Structure formats: C-alpha cells, structure tokens
Amino acid sequence: MSFQDNTQEVDEKLAALITNSNAIRAVASAVEGTIGPKGLDIMLVDRFGEVTITNDGVTILKQMDVNHPAAKILINIAKAQQEEVGDGTTTATIMAGAMVSEGVSQILRGVPVAKVIEGIKIGIKTAQETLESNAIPITGIDDINLKNIALIAGRENEDIAELVTKAAKLVGEEKLKDKNFKLKDIIMARAGAENEVFLGLIIDKEKLNSQMPQEISDVRVLLIDDALEPEEIAPEALRTEAGFARYLAMKEEFKENLKKIVDLNVNLVLVDKGINDEAEEILTDAGIIALERVSRKDMEKVAEHTGARIIKRLGLNKPVEEIRSYIGQAEKVYEDEKSKQLRIVGGKGNPMATVMVGAATEEIAGERERIAKDAASSLQAAILYGIVPGGGSIEIAMSRELEKQRAKIKGMAAYGLDCVILALKKPLAQIVYNSGYNPLEKVEEVIYTQTEKCINSIGINCENGEVADMVELGVLDPARVKSYALKAAGEVSEAILRINTIIKKRDDASAAQKATQESPIATGEMDF
C-alpha cells in the first residue's frame, strides 16, 4: 500500500470524528463572543423576519438553525443545564468546544480514543474536587455576596440585581432552599411596565367581562380544575325521555352549585377551562371576578399563596361546609388597567413575591426577562450550594491543580488530561479577548500570580486589564453553575469522541411504502 493510500484510509476512519468536532466548534464559536462583561450581543432572525437580540447562551443555542447531530447533542446538554441550574450554558459550550477540539488533535497524533477519554474523566473528577474545596458558603439571605451574584449573572444590570435580591428576601431563605421552588418562575417582563417587586401574584389574564369588579378586598378564592358548565350528555341520549330528564336535572344541579359559590361569599373564581354564558351571568350579578383558561401552573401558585385547594367540577356537588375548606383567602385582588393583568396581594398561605421587569419594547422585554431569570437562578443556586470566584479565575485554579496531577498519571491518559486543562483555560482567555486584551499574555499572567501568591481567586479586571482578586471585586459565580458546566462539557466530549462512524438511519415510512409497492399484492403478481 502506498503512503497516499494509507493516509486516505486514516482520513476515512477519522472522518466522523473530524466532522463532529467541526460541528461542535461551530456552535461554540457562535456563543464565545458573548461571554464576560464586555461580551457582545447576537441578532437571531427567523424566516418571518422576527428578531431576537441577546447574549444569553441557551437562547442563542435553542434558536440556532442546526441540523448536524453532534451540534444537537451539545445544544441538548446546554438546555439540560439551563433547566437544572439556570445559567452557565455559554461556559459549558465554550469548554466543550475546546475539549473536543483538543481531543481530536490528540487522536490525530496517535493517542487512542480510549486513553483520551480516560484522561478526560480523571481531569473532570479532579477539577470537581478542586472546585468543591474552593466553594465559599453563603451566610444567609442578607449576605452581601448575593447581590454581587445577581449583578454578574444579570450582566451588570443594577436595577435587575436589586429586583431579584429584594424578591429573594421577600420569599425567604427557607423557600429558596426548597428544590421544588424556582425563583426564576416569579419573574416576568412587560413593555411599558415599571420595575417593581411586591408580595403577591400576577395572573396574566383579563377578567371575564368589564362588568365584573375592578378591585375586591377581603378576597375569598375558589380554584376549579375543570370547565364551569353543566356536564355534557350525548346527543343521542337527549332523544330519549330519560336522557332529556337527566339533562334537565344536570342543568338544575349546575345552578345549585353556582348558588353554593355565591352563598359561600366567594368573590374570585379561577377556572382551568371555559365558563359558559349562564355561569358568567350569575357570577357577574354576584359581583364576582372570574377568569377562565388559567394555566395549571398559575392555579398551583394561587393555591399556595392563598391557602386554597383546587377542586374539580364534580366536587361542587359536595355539601357547602365541605366546599368551604377549599376556599383560599387574600387581602386584595385587582386588575391592572394598563397591562390587563390580575393581581392577588397578601395571600393567607405561603408568602409569594412577583418581580415585574420593565422595558421599552417587546424585544427588549424578552431579553430583560431572560437576564432577570438568569440572575434569579444564580442567586438561588448560590444559597443552595455556595459560591466561587468568577471571571474565569476558578477554572485557572482547577487547571493548575490538573497540571500537578499530570505528572502522576501513568501512560497516555495524560494526553486526555491535557484536553481538560486546555478547556479550563478557555473561559478566561475568551473573557480577556472579548475585553480587548491579549489572551495568551493575560492567562499566563494569572497562572503566575495565582501560583506566586497562592490565591485561587486571582483573575483579570476587564476594565483595566490588570490582575485582581475576583472575590474582592465581587465577581462571583454559584459553585453549582461551574460544577454543572464542567460536567456537561465532559459529557459532550466523551459522547462525541466515542463516535466512530455516522450512519444515516432508514426512514421507516419510506421503507414501508417501498415494501408495499414491491409486494405481490401491490404489483398484482401474486399467484392464487
């Protein structure tokens, strides 16, 4: 075999690996310009001309037109990170891109894939241990570092950091430590609205009609997880005498149930589905505010805040005293005329805060809501898991620890460790580059200073390009966000580097159609 033939054979064997690596690198390149305090925005345009301007990593990844399967793996893991910890997707994507690229380089040099993956696993585990040992616990809801966390995650929007921090204090530390509660869920943004935080809820629905009251005090709320209308009866049943009698009885029963609601002094009714005309008229005459098609999520939030219990339509057949136990209470409910939203204030159940983020336009409102949700997620993660120095400094500290461990690793797995070391240097390098400085110079400067002073929080002040202590500057990140980003980058790298061949799957629908066309019955060739 000639040298050319041998080269071609190697290239064919590595074709899938190189193709996948290029796809990962392309995705990472799309978001790396957004990281850091000097990161820029990206404009996303759909086929209808709808524009989204953002530097939020997961928003960019979710809206990118991506067909390559390897790129989709990276995007799906980034989505999982956003769902789990609410931030850090850009860091995870950048590290995954660097880790995969270096992994492919090592494989092209002749390092076996298995050894590269082994080294990556060792590197991720060691880096995680270093991260945990450098975590700083939050001392409580009044810890000054919480606002710094919100400010960094909120892309230095002072007003958003203030809103999120205030909301956290209203909700309370106990609620924030409940892993089923997500602070980001209480945030919404509206064009033309004013920034505000209040103890209560906003239901993004209009009251059923304008004749219903604008405002009610001493609220008694009933939540119905169904339609507020009589039970349906089959059309064929109406043609029989018994069926028609049943229909009339059900209508009468429905009227009695509506009367129970009125007699119980309920003045706010939220319904999961529709409300029929008869019910609307009775509720309006009784001075009750009613909302239809309220989401299950909103119903559950109202139930928690007011102490109400959600009832089914058939539950209204119960005795009045039993239905009374389902009723929740609040100080006031009113409709905001400008935004056409219903506000419930001072619930008698668990405290619930709402953050309203104002913006000039709908496009800006969407971006400000995403920023505020990132800030809220980071703040809550900090309370749950502690914080670490930000600005890429903790990643450099982890890479330094891996450099020490490299000498202790026997065999070619050390080359896999190099992939993690390179990936850990990438966030600081990109932050520095986006700020207008030389990344090679600044990364080495940070490594030297951290080593000389034995301080793992040393990074680069992006305002002047000088080395600085990130903790003293208030540049902090939740430990959980960093940990998950590292884990996600490692999982992506391992998954991509393991792929040896790409095979297009059979289209089952096309195969079935082809089989039908070729069958003896379809061609008329079957013998009898």
C-alpha positions in Angstrom: 0.0 0.0 0.0 1.3 3.4 -0.9 1.7 6.3 1.6 -1.2 8.1 -0.1 -3.5 5.1 0.2 -2.6 4.7 3.9 -3.3 8.4 4.5 -6.6 8.2 2.8 -7.5 5.1 4.9 -6.7 7.0 8.2 -8.7 10.1 7.0 -11.7 7.9 6.3 -11.5 6.3 9.7 -11.4 9.7 11.4 -13.8 11.5 9.1 -16.8 11.2 11.5 -14.6 12.4 14.4 -13.4 15.5 12.4 -16.9 16.3 11.1 -18.4 16.1 14.6 -15.5 18.2 16.0 -16.1 20.9 13.4 -19.8 21.0 14.2 -19.1 21.4 17.9 -16.5 24.1 17.2 -19.0 26.0 15.0 -21.6 26.1 17.8 -19.0 27.1 20.4 -17.8 29.9 18.0 -21.4 31.3 17.8 -21.6 32.0 21.5 -18.0 32.6 22.7 -18.1 36.3 21.7 -20.9 36.9 24.3 -19.1 35.8 27.5 -17.8 38.2 30.1 -18.6 41.8 31.0 -17.5 43.1 27.6 -19.3 40.3 25.6 -21.4 41.4 22.7 -24.9 40.5 21.6 -26.1 38.3 18.8 -29.0 39.0 16.5 -31.2 36.0 15.6 -33.6 36.4 12.7 -36.2 33.8 11.7 -37.7 33.2 8.3 -40.5 35.6 9.1 -38.1 38.4 9.9 -38.8 38.1 13.7 -35.7 39.4 15.5 -34.2 38.3 18.9 -31.2 40.3 20.2 -29.5 38.5 23.1 -26.2 37.4 24.6 -27.8 34.6 26.6 -26.1 31.4 25.6 -29.0 29.0 25.8 -31.3 31.4 23.9 -28.8 31.5 21.1 -28.4 27.8 21.1 -32.1 27.0 21.2 -32.9 29.3 18.3 -30.0 28.4 16.0 -30.9 26.6 12.8 -28.8 23.4 13.4 -29.1 20.1 11.6 -25.8 18.4 12.5 -26.4 15.6 15.0 -23.3 16.4 17.0 -24.2 20.0 17.3 -27.7 18.9 18.5 -26.1 16.8 21.3 -24.3 19.9 22.6 -27.4 22.1 22.4 -29.5 19.5 24.2 -26.9 19.3 27.1 -26.9 23.1 27.3 -30.7 23.0 27.5 -30.5 20.5 30.4 -28.0 22.7 32.2 -30.4 25.7 31.8 -33.2 23.6 33.2 -31.1 22.3 36.1 -29.2 25.4 37.3 -30.5 28.2 35.1 -27.1 29.6 33.9 -23.6 28.7 32.7 -24.5 27.4 29.3 -22.1 29.6 27.5 -19.2 28.5 29.7 -20.2 24.8 29.2 -20.4 25.3 25.5 -17.0 27.0 25.2 -15.3 24.4 27.4 -16.9 21.5 25.4 -15.7 23.1 22.1 -12.1 23.4 23.4 -12.1 19.9 25.0 -13.4 18.2 21.8 -11.0 20.1 19.5 -8.0 19.2 21.7 -9.2 15.6 22.0 -9.3 15.3 18.2 -5.9 16.8 17.9 -4.5 14.2 20.4 -6.2 11.3 18.5 -4.7 12.6 15.2 -1.3 12.4 16.9 -1.9 8.7 17.5 -3.3 8.7 21.1 -6.0 6.0 21.3 -9.5 7.4 21.8 -10.0 5.2 25.0 -6.9 6.8 26.6 -8.1 10.4 25.7 -11.5 9.6 27.3 -9.9 8.1 30.3 -7.8 11.2 30.8 -10.8 13.5 30.4 -12.7 11.5 33.1 -9.8 11.8 35.5 -9.4 15.5 34.7 -13.1 16.3 35.3 -13.2 14.4 38.6 -10.1 16.2 39.9 -11.4 19.6 38.7 -14.7 18.9 40.5 -12.9 18.1 43.7 -10.8 21.4 43.4 -14.0 23.3 42.8 -15.7 21.9 45.9 -12.7 22.7 48.1 -12.8 26.3 46.9 -16.5 26.9 47.4 -17.5 29.7 49.8 -20.7 29.2 51.8 -23.4 31.9 51.8 -24.0 33.1 55.4 -27.7 33.9 54.9 -30.3 35.8 52.9 -28.6 39.1 53.9 -25.2 38.0 52.6 -23.8 40.9 50.6 -22.4 38.5 48.1 -25.9 37.6 46.9 -26.4 40.9 45.2 -23.0 40.5 43.5 -24.0 37.1 42.2 -27.2 38.6 40.8 -25.3 41.5 39.3 -22.8 39.3 37.5 -25.4 36.8 36.3 -27.7 39.8 35.4 -25.0 41.2 33.1 -24.3 44.1 35.4 -27.8 45.5 35.2 -28.0 47.2 38.6 -31.8 47.5 38.6 -32.3 43.8 37.8 -29.9 42.8 40.6 -31.9 45.0 43.0 -35.2 43.5 42.0 -34.0 39.9 42.3 -32.3 40.4 45.6 -35.4 42.1 47.1 -37.6 39.3 45.8 -35.4 36.7 47.4 -35.7 38.4 50.8 -39.5 38.6 50.4 -39.7 34.9 49.6 -37.3 33.9 52.4 -34.4 31.6 52.8 -36.5 28.5 53.7 -38.5 28.8 50.4 -35.3 29.4 48.4 -33.8 26.2 49.8 -36.9 24.2 48.6 -35.6 22.5 45.4 -39.1 22.3 44.1 -39.3 26.1 44.1 -37.6 28.1 41.4 -37.1 31.8 42.0 -37.0 32.5 38.2 -40.6 31.4 37.9 -41.8 34.5 39.7 -40.2 36.9 37.1 -42.0 38.5 34.2 -41.2 41.4 31.9 -43.6 43.7 30.0 -43.1 46.6 27.6 -44.1 49.9 29.2 -44.2 48.4 32.7 -42.3 49.9 35.7 -39.8 47.8 37.7 -41.4 46.5 40.8 -41.4 43.7 43.4 -44.4 43.0 45.5 -45.7 40.3 47.8 -48.3 38.7 45.7 -49.1 37.1 42.3 -49.8 38.3 38.8 -52.2 36.2 36.7 -51.6 37.2 33.0 -55.4 37.0 32.2 -58.2 39.5 31.9 -61.4 39.2 33.9 -64.2 37.6 32.0 -66.1 40.8 31.2 -65.8 44.6 32.0 -68.9 44.5 34.3 -67.1 42.4 36.9 -65.5 44.5 39.7 -62.2 46.2 39.1 -61.0 45.6 42.7 -62.0 43.5 45.6 -60.8 43.4 49.2 -61.1 40.5 51.7 -60.7 38.0 48.9 -62.2 34.5 49.0 -60.9 32.5 46.1 -62.1 29.2 44.6 -60.0 27.3 42.1 -61.8 24.9 39.7 -59.7 22.5 37.8 -62.3 21.9 35.1 -64.8 23.8 33.0 -67.6 25.7 34.8 -70.5 24.4 32.8 -73.0 21.6 33.1 -71.8 18.1 32.4 -72.2 17.1 28.7 -74.7 14.5 27.7 -74.5 12.5 24.4 -76.8 13.9 21.6 -78.5 10.5 21.1 -79.4 10.4 24.8 -81.3 13.7 24.5 -83.7 12.0 22.1 -85.0 9.7 24.9 -87.3 10.8 27.6 -85.0 9.6 30.3 -82.0 11.3 28.7 -83.8 14.6 28.4 -84.9 14.4 32.1 -81.2 13.7 33.0 -80.2 16.8 31.0 -82.6 19.0 32.9 -81.6 17.5 36.2 -77.9 18.2 35.5 -78.7 21.8 34.5 -80.6 22.3 37.7 -77.7 20.7 39.7 -75.3 23.1 38.0 -77.4 26.1 39.0 -77.4 24.9 42.6 -73.6 24.6 42.5 -73.3 28.2 41.3 -75.6 29.2 44.1 -73.3 27.5 46.6 -70.4 29.6 45.3 -72.4 32.8 45.8 -73.6 31.7 49.2 -70.1 31.0 50.4 -69.2 34.7 49.7 -66.6 33.6 47.1 -65.6 36.7 45.1 -62.7 35.4 42.9 -63.1 32.3 40.8 -60.3 30.9 38.6 -61.2 28.1 36.2 -58.9 25.8 34.3 -61.1 25.6 31.2 -64.1 27.6 29.9 -67.0 29.3 31.7 -70.4 29.1 30.0 -72.7 32.1 29.5 -75.1 31.1 32.3 -72.3 30.9 34.8 -70.8 34.1 33.6 -74.1 36.0 34.1 -74.7 34.6 37.6 -71.1 35.3 38.7 -71.2 38.9 37.3 -74.5 39.6 39.0 -73.0 38.4 42.3 -70.0 40.8 42.0 -67.5 38.0 41.5 -64.3 38.3 39.4 -63.9 35.3 37.2 -61.0 34.2 35.0 -61.2 31.3 32.5 -58.4 29.1 31.0 -56.0 29.8 33.8 -52.9 27.6 33.5 -52.3 24.7 35.9 -49.0 26.4 36.9 -50.8 29.6 37.9 -53.5 27.7 39.7 -51.0 26.0 41.8 -49.2 29.2 42.6 -52.5 30.9 43.7 -53.4 27.8 45.8 -50.0 28.0 47.6 -50.2 31.8 48.2 -53.9 31.9 49.3 -54.2 28.6 51.0 -56.8 27.4 48.6 -57.3 23.8 47.5 -58.0 23.0 43.8 -61.4 21.4 43.3 -62.9 19.5 40.4 -66.3 20.5 38.9 -67.9 17.4 40.4 -66.5 18.5 43.7 -69.1 21.3 43.7 -71.7 18.6 44.4 -70.3 18.3 47.9 -72.1 19.9 50.9 -71.4 23.7 51.4 -69.4 23.1 54.5 -67.1 20.7 52.8 -66.6 23.1 49.8 -65.7 25.9 52.3 -62.5 24.0 53.2 -61.3 24.5 49.5 -61.6 28.3 49.7 -58.4 30.4 49.9 -58.0 34.0 51.2 -56.1 37.2 50.3 -56.1 40.8 51.2 -56.9 42.3 47.8 -57.3 41.4 44.1 -57.4 44.0 41.4 -57.0 44.3 37.6 -54.2 46.5 36.3 -55.9 48.6 33.7 -52.7 49.2 31.7 -51.4 45.7 31.5 -54.8 43.9 31.7 -53.4 41.5 34.4 -55.0 40.4 37.6 -53.0 40.9 40.8 -53.6 38.9 44.0 -51.9 40.6 47.0 -51.5 39.4 50.6 -52.4 35.8 50.4 -53.1 33.9 53.7 -51.0 30.9 52.6 -47.2 30.9 51.9 -45.5 34.3 51.0 -45.1 34.7 47.3 -43.3 37.5 45.6 -43.6 38.7 42.0 -40.9 40.6 40.0 -42.0 42.8 37.2 -39.2 43.9 34.9 -40.0 47.0 32.8 -38.7 47.5 29.3 -39.2 50.0 26.4 -40.2 47.4 23.7 -41.4 43.8 23.4 -37.9 42.7 22.0 -36.1 44.4 24.9 -38.7 43.0 27.4 -37.9 39.4 26.3 -34.1 39.9 26.7 -34.6 41.6 30.1 -36.7 38.8 31.3 -34.1 36.3 30.3 -31.4 38.3 32.1 -33.5 38.5 35.3 -34.3 34.8 35.2 -30.5 34.1 34.9 -29.8 36.4 37.9 -32.6 34.7 39.9 -31.4 31.2 39.1 -27.8 32.1 40.1 -28.8 33.7 43.3 -30.9 30.7 44.3 -28.0 28.3 43.3 -25.6 30.3 45.5 -27.8 30.0 48.5 -28.2 26.2 47.9 -24.6 25.3 47.0 -22.3 28.2 47.8 -20.1 30.4 45.6 -16.7 30.5 43.9 -14.5 33.2 42.4 -15.7 34.2 38.9 -14.3 35.8 35.8 -12.6 32.5 34.8 -10.3 32.6 37.8 -11.6 29.3 39.4 -11.1 27.5 36.1 -7.5 28.6 36.1 -7.1 27.3 39.6 -8.5 24.0 38.6 -6.2 23.8 35.5 -3.2 24.4 37.8 -4.2 21.5 40.0 -4.5 19.3 37.0 -1.0 20.3 35.9 0.2 19.0 39.2 -1.7 15.7 38.8 -0.5 15.2 35.2 3.0 14.1 36.4 1.4 11.4 38.5 -0.6 9.8 35.6 1.0 6.8 34.0 0.6 6.2 30.3 -1.2 8.0 27.5 -4.2 9.1 29.7 -2.1 12.2 30.5 -2.9 13.4 27.0 -6.7 13.3 27.8 -5.9 15.3 30.9 -4.4 18.0 28.6 -7.8 18.3 26.9 -9.4 19.3 30.3 -6.5 21.7 31.1 -6.9 23.5 27.8 -10.7 23.7 28.2 -10.4 25.2 31.7 -8.2 28.0 30.4 -10.6 28.8 27.6 -13.2 30.8 29.6 -10.7 33.3 30.9 -8.9 33.5 27.6 -12.3 34.3 25.9 -13.3 36.9 28.5 -10.0 38.6 28.2 -10.2 38.6 24.4 -13.7 40.0 24.4 -12.4 42.8 26.6 -9.7 43.7 24.1 -6.6 42.2 25.7 -4.1 39.5 24.6 -5.5 36.2 26.0 -2.1 34.4 25.9 -0.4 37.1 27.9 -3.2 37.5 30.4 -3.8 33.8 31.0 -0.1 33.2 31.8 -0.1 36.3 34.0 -3.0 34.9 36.0 -1.4 31.5 36.3 1.9 33.0 37.5 0.2 35.3 40.1 -2.1 32.6 41.5 0.9 30.3 41.9 3.1 33.0 43.4 0.5 34.4 45.9 -1.3 31.0 46.5 -4.6 32.8 45.8 -7.0 30.9 43.6 -9.3 33.9 43.2 -6.8 35.9 41.1 -8.2 36.9 37.6 -8.2 39.9 35.3 -10.0 43.1 35.9 -11.6 43.6 32.5 -11.8 47.4 33.0 -8.1 47.9 33.1 -6.5 44.6 32.1 -4.7 44.2 35.5 -4.6 41.1 37.7 -7.0 41.4 40.6 -8.7 39.3 43.3 -12.2 38.4 41.9 -13.6 38.0 45.4 -12.5 41.5 46.4 -14.1 42.8 43.2 -17.3 41.0 43.9 -17.0 38.9 40.7 -18.6 35.7 41.9 -20.4 32.7 40.5 -22.5 29.9 42.0 -20.4 26.8 42.6 -23.3 24.6 41.2 -23.2 26.5 37.9 -19.5 25.9 37.5 -19.8 22.3 38.5 -22.6 21.5 36.1 -20.8 23.4 33.3 -17.7 21.2 33.8 -19.8 18.0 34.0 -21.7 19.0 30.8 -18.5 19.8 28.9 -17.1 16.4 29.9 -20.2 14.5 28.9 -20.3 16.2 25.5 -16.6 15.5 24.8 -16.9 11.8 25.8 -20.0 11.3 23.7 -18.5 13.0 20.6 -15.1 11.4 20.8 -16.7 7.9 21.1 -18.5 8.2 17.8 -16.5 6.2 15.2 -19.0 6.2 12.3 -22.0 8.2 11.2 -24.7 6.1 9.5 -28.0 7.5 8.2 -30.9 5.7 9.7 -33.5 4.1 7.5 -36.7 6.2 7.1 -39.3 3.7 8.3 -42.2 5.4 6.5 -40.3 5.3 3.2 -39.2 1.7 3.8 -42.8 0.7 4.5 -44.0 2.5 1.3 -41.3 0.8 -0.8 -42.2 -2.6 0.7 -45.9 -2.0 -0.2 -45.0 -1.0 -3.7 -42.8 -4.1 -4.1 -45.3 -6.6 -2.6 -47.0 -9.2 -4.8 -50.4 -7.7 -3.9 -49.4 -4.2 -4.9 -47.9 -5.3 -8.2 -50.7 -7.8 -9.0 -48.2 -10.7 -9.3 -49.5 -12.9 -6.5 -50.3 -16.5 -7.5 -53.5 -18.0 -6.4 
